[in-house]
Amino acid sequence: MSVALKSWRVNEGPKHLIMMVWVAVNVFLFWRSFMLYFSGSQYYYLHQMLGLGLCISRASASVLNLNCSLVLLPMCRLLLSFLRGSQRVTSRRVRRLLDKSKTFHVACGVTICVFSVVHVCAHLVNMVSFSVRYSEDFPALNVAQYRGQDPRVLIISTVPGVTGVLLVLVLFLMFTASSYSIRVSSYEIFWYTHNLYIVFYIILMVHVVGGALKYQSNVEAHPPGCMHSNLSSGSRTNHRAAGEKGEELSGGPQMVCQEEARFQPHFPQTWLWVSAPLCLYCAERLYRFIRSSAAPVTIVSVVSHPCDVIELRMLKRGFKPRPGQYILLNCPSVSSFENHPFTLTTCPTGTTETFGIHLRVLGDWTSSFSLLLLQQSNSSEILPMMQQRRYPTVHVDGPFGSPSEEVFNYEVSVCVAGGIGVTPFACVLQALFDDWRQYKLRRMYFIWVCRDLQSFYWFADLLCGLHERLWRDNRPDYLNVQLYLSNTQGLQSIGEERYRFLSSRLRIGRPKWSLLFQEIGRANQIKRVGVFCCGPKGISKALHTLCNSNTHSGTAFEYNKESFS
């Protein structure tokens, strides 16, 4: 039980601690703003007019300010990659926490949507209150021009109203297009609608300039609820009733006003919250655009693999990625604005400067891109540089850090891949092939699950080559390879003689994860084992649960999930 608790604390503890702090800050801001507008003397007359609608609208606005600033930080890829790569600055625990940046981004986004609904509903009530409770004694407080004015007119005739409607529309498009089904079926819709964040923040800056809600600036000369000699007789009764509450608020008998109440709008606080993160994010995006456009990328070769997978080898001056990192690929001939993430499957080494990716043809973008790559040839051979074909222009943004970089920082690592999810580990295997001795890693379990037998040929030569090298170096136990073919229909095997090693490791069916973890735990007692997963949700969920609940052999399993942000 203590081992399971230890595993849970390592895997979930930091994440839940950060989330608890974030929730606490949100609750604190909401409550502080609510009480300020509920009992603050400078908002006394405004609260008399609007009631709880004022308090809730301003409290929700405080939460929105916080999350509209935080939601940008997890998307600062260069900042996250710098922190991840700074071994002296951050520990492994902190680097693993950075892997949850996408989860935090989603949490902030959902919070923005929820509290936007609260904010809009509260302001709709405020619009009705402005119309029904029109104040003749304090005309400066009014948004309505006369009592009983149609609240819908107030919405479409004021800056906060019009910009609020536009913000709701933009937010609705971004939120609905972020659903899992749309991201999988039509990534382009998600990409273009998510880039409406530029429009969102521009409108947000204009939205807060409206100054519809005002505070009293002369509270000392005009205490809340004081009696003024110029009050109209018809409003003395209402003002006297209000004065009773003002007497309670001031803690003394009702006083006579020394001057009339003066009101003025607040300085927009949203600018203070959003400016720094927005400038940081925009500066990073600009730098990344210049960097990706300035250095040309040369496509060296294109190789067509089974199961609609294409290997792309490229060359870029000064490009120095690390194994496990990923890039954003842009092809203007397909789309000038779309950038798609791909894990590096090969990195530059001392003998070659090229780097490569494997992409599976699964959507409109990859289909169009593959046609451009293969339209000049029906073969898959690699041509010399002097004879290479004319390929489309591409831009590479990156590299960016990912959880797979941590594979080398454990003595024992378990790498689980599902289908094309093998790509993050291909570069790791290539790095081990080049020189496995330079890393802390001393044993690696490589588990690859595929539906189609032909998929194993993507990296068959690499796996067999690494196996042979480890045998020559007298370390046959360094790499434990297990291949699973989930499609059980028909008798299938890898028949080529040169792939005899893979054929001996091939199993029909799906892995029995619980038994597998027990076996790994018994072989690596009292150790921290890094578990890395890139594959379908079913595999990821099963591994995550086992890592948190494992109680065997005193082995602590640290779960790391590959996820592009």
Disulfide bonds with the S-S distance in Angstrom:
Cys226-Cys257 1.81
